[in-house]
């Protein structure tokens, strides 16, 4: 079976590998670099910067633990060199996987000429099945001056700055803005984040997001919510933004302005209409099996508008590739965790308390602070919390939200539990190693039933 994959990001390259593993003859088309936004311009380079930022912060504040580092300095060229090395190693690894799985990679931009035919730089390709993994691109808000002022940058440019800016103004308090803001604040920038909604990290549990906001403010980051940027203009070598902040007009000045208000599907060049592929609100429409209205054509990742997360795209890529071979697997977005790598880490899966209330659930909440967890106390992470939401009658697991060390690792036990339909009693019966942050997860379930041991119920 000839299979064509359009896009070499997390959704596309995973789909290509999985399709090849099942015996397909796979060709992957990528217009830029394999690895997509995640490996080249998003998740991985951001995490490399965050790692350098955290090491720098720890080195400057380790005297209280008895580790005196003396004069700690930042070598920005080395920071950027490390970021680039991480990206290079990862993308080279993906290229190696393509060769190992006999996936043919074609460089160029694809456009449909029919339901199962695609043109790439004048070459026509035909396939039995097609998986579209076109990815997404940053949204540019319609703010006067935002595209003409040279000091306004997107997340890609922010990752590649040749120096640490004295001040950084960020428009957008989602994951990208918070992570990059935190990193540059650690490096010494005066960071201000403007978010038009009432809180940062929209869509996450509001209580824990507010706790994270308080932590960010303690590091020196200025957070301004209910703030709508009205216009942007040059200000010497920097930028000035005029914003409506809860009904009061304010002016903000900075050396650089980072625009990160979200992403949108990158499908304009595909000419989907020539294939008869249905779209809605700028994204490709699929069913629960990730198949479009055109039989044998699937779509995964950001271009579907379902969940713009790399791990969601990877999961979708596997599902689509297996469904090509009649696996009949469904994609369940409700079971996909979300994460943010600051605070020290924030992660959640399932319903937030706000969503549980809105959907009419009768529920109980269990909270356990990291201040009462020995492992968190050792690492100095005492201002976080594990919060769980369970059904009031049967203790079924509705949602888990963690602001704690290694939250992005811990959240997977909650995700697996939800998939297996485990509940609070199962978590309470589970034995966790001591001392670990995992104990806080178990104690949060115990707290929902008024029986936490290491905290007053």
VEXKEGU-404842 format. One record per residue (C-alpha): x, y, z. Coordinates in pm, 1 decimal. Layout:
N
loba px X, py Y, pz Z;
...
end
This chain:
457
loba px 0.0, py 0.0, pz 0.0;
loba px 136.0, py 341.3, pz -100.3;
loba px 95.9, py 594.1, pz 179.5;
loba px 168.2, py 964.8, pz 157.6;
loba px 226.8, py 1175.2, pz 469.2;
loba px 217.8, py 1554.3, pz 433.8;
loba px 421.7, py 1719.7, pz 708.1;
loba px 719.2, py 1592.1, pz 906.8;
loba px 635.3, py 1727.9, pz 1251.1;
loba px 549.7, py 1508.9, pz 1553.3;
loba px 220.8, py 1393.2, pz 1402.4;
loba px 363.7, py 1334.6, pz 1056.8;
loba px 689.6, py 1157.7, pz 1129.6;
loba px 523.8, py 932.7, pz 1389.9;
loba px 248.7, py 847.4, pz 1140.7;
loba px 509.7, py 770.2, pz 875.1;
loba px 704.7, py 537.2, pz 1104.7;
loba px 393.6, py 355.9, pz 1228.0;
loba px 260.9, py 313.2, pz 873.4;
loba px 597.1, py 175.7, pz 760.6;
loba px 605.9, py -66.9, pz 1055.8;
loba px 282.3, py -216.0, pz 928.8;
loba px 422.2, py -276.3, pz 582.6;
loba px 322.9, py 41.3, pz 401.4;
loba px 538.0, py 200.7, pz 134.2;
loba px 560.8, py 549.1, pz 284.7;
loba px 662.6, py 885.0, pz 139.9;
loba px 681.9, py 1188.7, pz 366.4;
loba px 671.4, py 1546.3, pz 232.8;
loba px 819.1, py 1824.4, pz 448.4;
loba px 852.6, py 2186.3, pz 335.1;
loba px 1101.8, py 2288.7, pz 605.0;
loba px 1287.0, py 2054.6, pz 841.1;
loba px 1173.8, py 1719.1, pz 975.4;
loba px 1066.7, py 1745.8, pz 1335.3;
loba px 832.3, py 2034.6, pz 1264.7;
loba px 769.9, py 2318.8, pz 1505.6;
loba px 816.9, py 2102.2, pz 1814.6;
loba px 1174.2, py 1991.1, pz 1747.9;
loba px 1295.5, py 2293.3, pz 1553.8;
loba px 1114.1, py 2599.7, pz 1687.0;
loba px 897.3, py 2498.0, pz 1981.4;
loba px 894.0, py 2237.0, pz 2256.8;
loba px 1251.5, py 2115.4, pz 2248.9;
loba px 1450.2, py 2439.4, pz 2200.2;
loba px 1229.0, py 2604.5, pz 2461.5;
loba px 1303.7, py 2325.6, pz 2708.3;
loba px 1676.2, py 2362.0, pz 2634.5;
loba px 1654.4, py 2732.3, pz 2723.9;
loba px 1451.4, py 2652.2, pz 3034.0;
loba px 1709.4, py 2396.7, pz 3145.7;
loba px 1987.4, py 2654.7, pz 3116.6;
loba px 1770.4, py 2908.4, pz 3300.5;
loba px 1697.4, py 2668.2, pz 3584.6;
loba px 2064.6, py 2572.2, pz 3624.3;
loba px 2159.2, py 2939.9, pz 3630.3;
loba px 1894.5, py 3011.6, pz 3894.5;
loba px 1996.6, py 2713.6, pz 4107.6;
loba px 2363.8, py 2806.8, pz 4091.0;
loba px 2288.0, py 3159.4, pz 4212.5;
loba px 2062.2, py 3043.6, pz 4496.4;
loba px 2231.5, py 2726.1, pz 4618.5;
loba px 2422.2, py 2880.4, pz 4912.1;
loba px 2131.1, py 2807.3, pz 5144.7;
loba px 2182.3, py 2436.1, pz 5076.3;
loba px 2553.6, py 2464.9, pz 5149.3;
loba px 2669.3, py 2476.0, pz 4788.6;
loba px 2851.7, py 2806.0, pz 4735.2;
loba px 2918.0, py 2865.4, pz 4366.6;
loba px 3097.2, py 3199.6, pz 4394.4;
loba px 3069.0, py 3432.0, pz 4097.5;
loba px 2811.0, py 3278.4, pz 3866.7;
loba px 2797.3, py 3419.3, pz 3515.7;
loba px 2591.9, py 3355.6, pz 3207.4;
loba px 2755.0, py 3267.8, pz 2873.7;
loba px 2470.0, py 3345.5, pz 2635.5;
loba px 2659.5, py 3219.3, pz 2332.3;
loba px 2698.1, py 2881.7, pz 2504.6;
loba px 2329.8, py 2880.6, pz 2600.9;
loba px 2235.9, py 2927.4, pz 2238.2;
loba px 2497.6, py 2678.8, pz 2123.3;
loba px 2347.6, py 2416.5, pz 2355.5;
loba px 1995.0, py 2493.2, pz 2230.0;
loba px 2105.9, py 2451.8, pz 1868.5;
loba px 2291.9, py 2129.4, pz 1951.6;
loba px 1981.1, py 1979.4, pz 2112.1;
loba px 1773.4, py 2068.5, pz 1805.3;
loba px 2036.4, py 1928.0, pz 1567.6;
loba px 2066.0, py 1600.2, pz 1754.6;
loba px 1690.0, py 1551.2, pz 1767.3;
loba px 1626.1, py 1632.9, pz 1401.6;
loba px 1918.7, py 1415.3, pz 1293.0;
loba px 1764.0, py 1138.7, pz 1500.1;
loba px 1433.2, py 1173.2, pz 1316.6;
loba px 1612.1, py 1163.6, pz 980.8;
loba px 1785.2, py 845.9, pz 1094.8;
loba px 1450.6, py 694.1, pz 1189.2;
loba px 1314.3, py 777.0, pz 845.6;
loba px 1604.0, py 590.2, pz 683.6;
loba px 1577.8, py 297.5, pz 924.4;
loba px 1207.3, py 256.5, pz 848.2;
loba px 1257.6, py 304.0, pz 473.6;
loba px 1044.8, py 617.7, pz 463.7;
loba px 1120.4, py 827.7, pz 156.7;
loba px 1148.5, py 1197.6, pz 244.9;
loba px 1077.2, py 1465.4, pz -15.3;
loba px 1154.3, py 1831.4, pz 50.3;
loba px 896.6, py 2074.1, pz -79.8;
loba px 549.3, py 2216.5, pz -33.2;
loba px 257.2, py 1990.2, pz -113.0;
loba px -69.9, py 2090.2, pz -273.6;
loba px -360.3, py 1869.4, pz -368.3;
loba px -459.7, py 1826.9, pz -730.6;
loba px -723.7, py 1562.4, pz -661.2;
loba px -858.0, py 1339.2, pz -382.0;
loba px -548.9, py 1113.9, pz -383.1;
loba px -298.6, py 1315.1, pz -586.6;
loba px -52.5, py 1574.4, pz -463.3;
loba px 191.6, py 1799.6, pz -645.7;
loba px 530.2, py 1889.6, pz -495.6;
loba px 748.2, py 2132.8, pz -691.7;
loba px 601.3, py 2016.2, pz -1022.6;
loba px 617.5, py 1647.2, pz -934.4;
loba px 284.9, py 1462.4, pz -909.9;
loba px 249.4, py 1195.4, pz -643.3;
loba px -37.1, py 950.3, pz -609.3;
loba px -117.4, py 734.4, pz -307.9;
loba px -365.8, py 478.5, pz -186.8;
loba px -391.3, py 655.9, pz 149.1;
loba px -289.7, py 1004.0, pz 267.4;
loba px -226.1, py 1143.4, pz 613.8;
loba px -222.5, py 1522.8, pz 641.9;
loba px -3.7, py 1650.1, pz 925.1;
loba px 39.7, py 2007.8, pz 809.1;
loba px 93.8, py 2153.9, pz 1156.8;
loba px 24.2, py 2506.4, pz 1270.0;
loba px 162.9, py 2858.1, pz 1259.6;
loba px 156.5, py 3145.3, pz 1509.7;
loba px -147.6, py 3371.0, pz 1508.8;
loba px -75.3, py 3737.4, pz 1444.2;
loba px -342.5, py 3944.3, pz 1620.3;
loba px -492.2, py 4243.6, pz 1433.8;
loba px -316.7, py 4500.2, pz 1651.7;
loba px -205.3, py 4817.8, pz 1470.5;
loba px 173.6, py 4822.8, pz 1440.8;
loba px 233.2, py 4463.4, pz 1545.0;
loba px 365.8, py 4358.7, pz 1203.3;
loba px 559.1, py 4673.4, pz 1118.4;
loba px 752.9, py 4736.9, pz 1440.8;
loba px 1090.2, py 4563.5, pz 1420.1;
loba px 1105.9, py 4500.4, pz 1795.0;
loba px 799.4, py 4274.8, pz 1774.0;
loba px 904.0, py 3909.7, pz 1747.5;
loba px 742.7, py 3567.4, pz 1745.8;
loba px 844.5, py 3266.5, pz 1952.8;
loba px 1091.0, py 3141.8, pz 1688.9;
loba px 1282.9, py 3469.7, pz 1689.1;
loba px 1264.8, py 3482.7, pz 2069.0;
loba px 1444.9, py 3149.0, pz 2091.3;
loba px 1726.9, py 3273.9, pz 1869.3;
loba px 1800.3, py 3618.9, pz 2015.5;
loba px 2169.3, py 3710.9, pz 2004.6;
loba px 2155.0, py 3862.6, pz 2353.3;
loba px 1933.2, py 3867.7, pz 2660.7;
loba px 1707.7, py 4171.5, pz 2619.8;
loba px 1702.0, py 4418.3, pz 2904.9;
loba px 1322.6, py 4404.1, pz 2900.2;
loba px 1071.6, py 4173.4, pz 2734.8;
loba px 701.1, py 4246.5, pz 2694.5;
loba px 491.9, py 3938.6, pz 2618.5;
loba px 145.1, py 3951.8, pz 2464.5;
loba px -25.3, py 3628.5, pz 2564.6;
loba px -21.5, py 3438.6, pz 2893.1;
loba px -54.5, py 3086.8, pz 2755.4;
loba px 205.1, py 2812.1, pz 2782.6;
loba px 444.5, py 2963.3, pz 2527.4;
loba px 439.7, py 3309.0, pz 2682.7;
loba px 475.1, py 3178.2, pz 3037.4;
loba px 761.3, py 2940.8, pz 2956.8;
loba px 963.2, py 3190.8, pz 2754.9;
loba px 884.8, py 3468.6, pz 3001.1;
loba px 1007.9, py 3257.4, pz 3291.1;
loba px 1327.0, py 3159.9, pz 3105.9;
loba px 1420.1, py 3516.3, pz 3012.8;
loba px 1333.5, py 3639.8, pz 3359.6;
loba px 1580.9, py 3386.2, pz 3499.1;
loba px 1840.3, py 3513.2, pz 3252.7;
loba px 1790.7, py 3869.8, pz 3377.4;
loba px 1527.3, py 4031.3, pz 3154.6;
loba px 1257.2, py 4249.4, pz 3309.7;
loba px 954.7, py 4051.3, pz 3191.8;
loba px 595.1, py 4172.7, pz 3168.5;
loba px 317.7, py 3939.3, pz 3051.1;
loba px -10.0, py 4085.4, pz 2922.4;
loba px -307.1, py 3847.6, pz 2909.5;
loba px -650.9, py 3957.0, pz 2792.1;
loba px -834.0, py 3693.3, pz 3000.8;
loba px -870.4, py 3702.4, pz 3382.2;
loba px -585.0, py 3457.4, pz 3438.8;
loba px -282.3, py 3293.8, pz 3279.3;
loba px -287.7, py 2948.7, pz 3118.0;
loba px -649.8, py 2966.9, pz 2999.4;
loba px -829.3, py 2632.8, pz 3010.3;
loba px -625.9, py 2493.4, pz 3299.0;
loba px -746.2, py 2463.7, pz 3657.4;
loba px -795.3, py 2822.6, pz 3770.2;
loba px -690.9, py 2764.7, pz 4131.7;
loba px -353.6, py 2615.3, pz 4041.6;
loba px -299.8, py 2865.8, pz 3759.5;
loba px -345.7, py 3143.4, pz 4016.4;
loba px -89.2, py 2975.1, pz 4241.2;
loba px 155.6, py 2957.9, pz 3951.6;
loba px 89.9, py 3325.2, pz 3875.9;
loba px 183.0, py 3411.0, pz 4234.7;
loba px 506.6, py 3215.3, pz 4199.3;
loba px 594.5, py 3396.2, pz 3875.9;
loba px 534.3, py 3731.5, pz 4043.2;
loba px 773.2, py 3631.1, pz 4321.5;
loba px 1046.5, py 3581.6, pz 4060.7;
loba px 997.3, py 3941.2, pz 3943.7;
loba px 768.2, py 3884.8, pz 3646.1;
loba px 489.5, py 4141.0, pz 3612.8;
loba px 156.9, py 3981.4, pz 3519.6;
loba px -123.0, py 4201.1, pz 3392.1;
loba px -451.5, py 4021.6, pz 3323.7;
loba px -776.4, py 4154.9, pz 3177.0;
loba px -543.4, py 4344.6, pz 2947.7;
loba px -614.2, py 4399.0, pz 2577.5;
loba px -332.4, py 4547.6, pz 2367.7;
loba px -471.6, py 4826.2, pz 2149.3;
loba px -168.9, py 4937.4, pz 1948.4;
loba px 207.2, py 4906.3, pz 1916.3;
loba px 464.2, py 5158.7, pz 1797.2;
loba px 838.8, py 5215.0, pz 1778.3;
loba px 998.6, py 5356.4, pz 2092.5;
loba px 1359.0, py 5440.8, pz 2015.5;
loba px 1534.7, py 5106.5, pz 1982.5;
loba px 1242.3, py 4932.7, pz 2150.4;
loba px 866.2, py 4922.6, pz 2149.4;
loba px 570.8, py 5085.9, pz 2322.8;
loba px 238.6, py 4908.6, pz 2363.9;
loba px -84.8, py 5082.5, pz 2456.4;
loba px -331.8, py 4854.8, pz 2632.2;
loba px -673.4, py 4861.4, pz 2793.2;
loba px -621.0, py 4700.5, pz 3135.4;
loba px -955.2, py 4645.2, pz 3308.0;
loba px -1088.5, py 4971.7, pz 3169.0;
loba px -774.0, py 5176.8, pz 3231.1;
loba px -543.1, py 5267.4, pz 2947.0;
loba px -178.4, py 5189.8, pz 3021.2;
loba px 149.7, py 5224.7, pz 2834.9;
loba px 419.6, py 4954.5, pz 2841.5;
loba px 776.6, py 4996.2, pz 2715.9;
loba px 1029.4, py 4722.0, pz 2638.9;
loba px 1329.9, py 4635.9, pz 2425.9;
loba px 1143.0, py 4344.9, pz 2265.6;
loba px 777.0, py 4248.5, pz 2237.0;
loba px 699.1, py 3877.2, pz 2204.0;
loba px 368.4, py 3797.7, pz 2036.0;
loba px 231.1, py 3456.8, pz 2135.8;
loba px -148.0, py 3465.3, pz 2141.4;
loba px -195.2, py 3117.8, pz 1998.4;
loba px -153.2, py 2910.5, pz 1686.8;
loba px -372.0, py 2817.9, pz 1391.7;
loba px -368.7, py 2534.4, pz 1134.5;
loba px -123.4, py 2581.4, pz 847.7;
loba px -341.7, py 2458.5, pz 562.5;
loba px -375.7, py 2756.1, pz 325.6;
loba px -124.8, py 2625.9, pz 68.0;
loba px -263.7, py 2271.2, pz 53.5;
loba px -549.9, py 2359.9, pz -184.8;
loba px -777.3, py 2118.6, pz -1.3;
loba px -1074.5, py 2224.4, pz -212.2;
loba px -924.5, py 2045.0, pz -512.6;
loba px -941.4, py 1721.4, pz -314.8;
loba px -1289.0, py 1797.8, pz -182.2;
loba px -1163.2, py 1785.0, pz 177.2;
loba px -1397.9, py 1954.3, pz 421.9;
loba px -1273.5, py 2234.6, pz 646.7;
loba px -1443.3, py 2442.9, pz 914.5;
loba px -1322.0, py 2749.9, pz 1101.2;
loba px -980.4, py 2716.9, pz 940.7;
loba px -911.5, py 2352.3, pz 1031.7;
loba px -956.5, py 2014.1, pz 865.2;
loba px -1267.0, py 1825.4, pz 975.3;
loba px -1223.4, py 1460.9, pz 1077.0;
loba px -1430.9, py 1194.9, pz 1247.2;
loba px -1331.7, py 1017.6, pz 1569.2;
loba px -1107.9, py 786.9, pz 1363.9;
loba px -925.4, py 1092.7, pz 1221.4;
loba px -1053.1, py 1029.2, pz 868.3;
loba px -1171.6, py 1325.0, pz 662.0;
loba px -1484.7, py 1327.3, pz 449.4;
loba px -1269.2, py 1188.5, pz 165.5;
loba px -1229.6, py 814.7, pz 219.9;
loba px -868.6, py 714.7, pz 278.7;
loba px -751.0, py 1065.8, pz 362.6;
loba px -672.6, py 1129.7, pz 728.9;
loba px -559.5, py 1437.3, pz 921.2;
loba px -367.8, py 1462.1, pz 1248.4;
loba px -215.3, py 1721.1, pz 1477.6;
loba px -253.1, py 2098.1, pz 1476.8;
loba px -420.7, py 2112.9, pz 1135.4;
loba px -728.5, py 1939.4, pz 1279.3;
loba px -779.7, py 2212.1, pz 1539.2;
loba px -847.6, py 1949.0, pz 1808.4;
loba px -551.7, py 1989.1, pz 2045.2;
loba px -241.0, py 2184.2, pz 1953.0;
loba px -0.1, py 1973.5, pz 2154.5;
loba px 293.8, py 1772.5, pz 2022.9;
loba px 204.8, py 1463.9, pz 2226.3;
loba px -152.9, py 1482.3, pz 2100.3;
loba px -22.6, py 1498.5, pz 1742.8;
loba px 200.0, py 1195.9, pz 1801.5;
loba px -91.9, py 996.9, pz 1940.2;
loba px -308.6, py 1100.8, pz 1647.1;
loba px -32.9, py 1002.3, pz 1405.1;
loba px -20.7, py 650.4, pz 1547.1;
loba px -399.8, py 618.7, pz 1544.7;
loba px -437.0, py 738.5, pz 1185.1;
loba px -158.6, py 511.3, pz 1061.6;
loba px -317.4, py 211.7, pz 1232.8;
loba px -665.1, py 301.5, pz 1108.8;
loba px -532.4, py 295.1, pz 753.3;
loba px -485.8, py -75.9, pz 821.9;
loba px -839.0, py -105.8, pz 967.1;
loba px -751.9, py -83.7, pz 1336.9;
loba px -1069.6, py 110.6, pz 1419.4;
loba px -902.4, py 317.3, pz 1693.1;
loba px -1070.8, py 633.9, pz 1819.1;
loba px -893.7, py 951.2, pz 1928.1;
loba px -1009.9, py 1065.3, pz 2274.4;
loba px -900.4, py 1427.5, pz 2335.7;
loba px -1042.6, py 1423.5, pz 2688.6;
loba px -761.6, py 1191.5, pz 2798.4;
loba px -474.4, py 1406.4, pz 2670.4;
loba px -273.1, py 1578.5, pz 2947.6;
loba px -163.1, py 1940.5, pz 2925.2;
loba px 157.2, py 2076.0, pz 3074.0;
loba px 372.2, py 2381.6, pz 3136.3;
loba px 736.4, py 2351.4, pz 3239.6;
loba px 752.5, py 2619.4, pz 3508.5;
loba px 637.5, py 2644.8, pz 3865.1;
loba px 855.9, py 2416.1, pz 3877.7;
loba px 610.1, py 2220.3, pz 3663.3;
loba px 236.1, py 2230.1, pz 3598.1;
loba px 29.5, py 1949.2, pz 3446.1;
loba px -332.9, py 1841.5, pz 3430.5;
loba px -559.1, py 1579.8, pz 3276.4;
loba px -935.4, py 1543.2, pz 3266.2;
loba px -1186.2, py 1797.2, pz 3392.3;
loba px -1088.7, py 2112.1, pz 3575.4;
loba px -1305.3, py 2205.6, pz 3870.5;
loba px -1462.1, py 2480.1, pz 3659.1;
loba px -1551.1, py 2229.5, pz 3385.4;
loba px -1688.8, py 1975.6, pz 3634.9;
loba px -1912.1, py 2242.4, pz 3783.2;
loba px -2023.6, py 2366.6, pz 3442.5;
loba px -2110.1, py 2013.2, pz 3329.7;
loba px -2322.7, py 1953.0, pz 3636.9;
loba px -2114.7, py 1690.4, pz 3813.5;
loba px -2156.4, py 1623.7, pz 4183.6;
loba px -1793.1, py 1610.2, pz 4285.9;
loba px -1544.7, py 1624.3, pz 4570.0;
loba px -1206.1, py 1795.9, pz 4566.9;
loba px -893.6, py 1667.3, pz 4735.6;
loba px -598.5, py 1901.4, pz 4784.8;
loba px -252.8, py 1828.0, pz 4917.0;
loba px 10.2, py 2105.6, pz 4936.6;
loba px 369.3, py 2036.1, pz 4842.2;
loba px 467.3, py 2213.4, pz 5166.2;
loba px 353.5, py 1895.0, pz 5342.3;
loba px 548.1, py 1665.7, pz 5109.9;
loba px 897.6, py 1569.0, pz 5222.3;
loba px 1055.4, py 1536.9, pz 4878.3;
loba px 919.5, py 1875.4, pz 4769.5;
loba px 1046.2, py 2031.4, pz 5092.0;
loba px 1397.1, py 1898.1, pz 5023.0;
loba px 1396.8, py 2057.8, pz 4676.4;
loba px 1253.3, py 2386.4, pz 4804.9;
loba px 929.8, py 2354.4, pz 4607.3;
loba px 685.6, py 2424.3, pz 4885.9;
loba px 430.5, py 2652.4, pz 4718.5;
loba px 259.7, py 2399.1, pz 4492.2;
loba px -34.1, py 2162.9, pz 4522.5;
loba px -187.0, py 1841.0, pz 4394.3;
loba px -559.1, py 1878.5, pz 4329.7;
loba px -791.3, py 1595.7, pz 4236.9;
loba px -1158.1, py 1598.0, pz 4139.1;
loba px -1361.7, py 1280.7, pz 4196.2;
loba px -1729.5, py 1194.4, pz 4172.3;
loba px -1912.7, py 1254.2, pz 4498.2;
loba px -2090.7, py 917.5, pz 4510.3;
loba px -1855.6, py 662.6, pz 4356.6;
loba px -1515.9, py 831.5, pz 4368.0;
loba px -1464.5, py 807.0, pz 3992.6;
loba px -1166.4, py 1005.5, pz 3870.7;
loba px -1274.1, py 1323.3, pz 3686.7;
loba px -954.1, py 1526.9, pz 3682.5;
loba px -606.3, py 1560.6, pz 3830.7;
loba px -403.4, py 1882.8, pz 3834.9;
loba px -50.6, py 1911.6, pz 3970.1;
loba px 172.6, py 2209.7, pz 4047.1;
loba px 479.4, py 2035.4, pz 4183.7;
loba px 826.1, py 1905.3, pz 4097.1;
loba px 809.4, py 1657.8, pz 3805.9;
loba px 438.6, py 1723.9, pz 3751.9;
loba px 476.4, py 1637.7, pz 3383.4;
loba px 601.3, py 1293.0, pz 3482.9;
loba px 346.8, py 1236.8, pz 3761.5;
loba px 43.4, py 1322.9, pz 3549.6;
loba px 72.9, py 1002.6, pz 3348.5;
loba px -30.1, py 780.3, pz 3637.7;
loba px -350.7, py 984.9, pz 3653.1;
loba px -404.4, py 958.6, pz 3278.1;
loba px -358.6, py 581.5, pz 3286.1;
loba px -594.0, py 554.3, pz 3582.7;
loba px -861.8, py 745.3, pz 3393.2;
loba px -824.0, py 519.9, pz 3089.4;
loba px -855.0, py 213.0, pz 3312.1;
loba px -1152.6, py 369.2, pz 3494.0;
loba px -981.6, py 350.9, pz 3830.3;
loba px -1104.2, py 567.7, pz 4114.2;
loba px -1002.2, py 719.2, pz 4445.0;
loba px -1001.7, py 385.5, pz 4632.9;
loba px -749.1, py 243.0, pz 4386.5;
loba px -512.8, py 535.8, pz 4437.4;
loba px -550.2, py 515.9, pz 4814.0;
loba px -464.5, py 144.3, pz 4809.0;
loba px -155.1, py 214.8, pz 4598.9;
loba px 177.8, py 210.6, pz 4786.0;
loba px 417.7, py 490.4, pz 4689.0;
loba px 789.1, py 508.6, pz 4761.5;
loba px 900.1, py 743.5, pz 5036.9;
loba px 1012.1, py 1013.1, pz 5000.0;
loba px 862.2, py 1098.2, pz 4659.1;
loba px 638.3, py 1367.3, pz 4516.9;
loba px 406.3, py 1080.5, pz 4415.2;
loba px 303.7, py 1059.2, pz 4779.6;
loba px 134.4, py 1397.4, pz 4739.1;
loba px -84.9, py 1255.1, pz 4461.8;
loba px -198.8, py 968.7, pz 4683.4;
loba px -257.4, py 1200.4, pz 4977.8;
loba px -471.1, py 1431.1, pz 4761.5;
loba px -701.9, py 1134.6, pz 4693.5;
loba px -704.7, py 1059.0, pz 5064.5;
loba px -785.9, py 1424.1, pz 5138.4;
loba px -1097.3, py 1401.9, pz 4920.9;
loba px -1225.9, py 1151.2, pz 5176.2;
loba px -1102.9, py 1339.8, pz 5481.0;
loba px -824.4, py 1094.5, pz 5558.2;
loba px -497.4, py 1260.3, pz 5449.7;
loba px -222.8, py 1162.9, pz 5691.0;
loba px 40.1, py 1434.5, pz 5649.1;
loba px -188.9, py 1735.4, pz 5636.2;
loba px -481.7, py 1857.3, pz 5843.7;
loba px -804.8, py 1757.0, pz 5671.1;
end
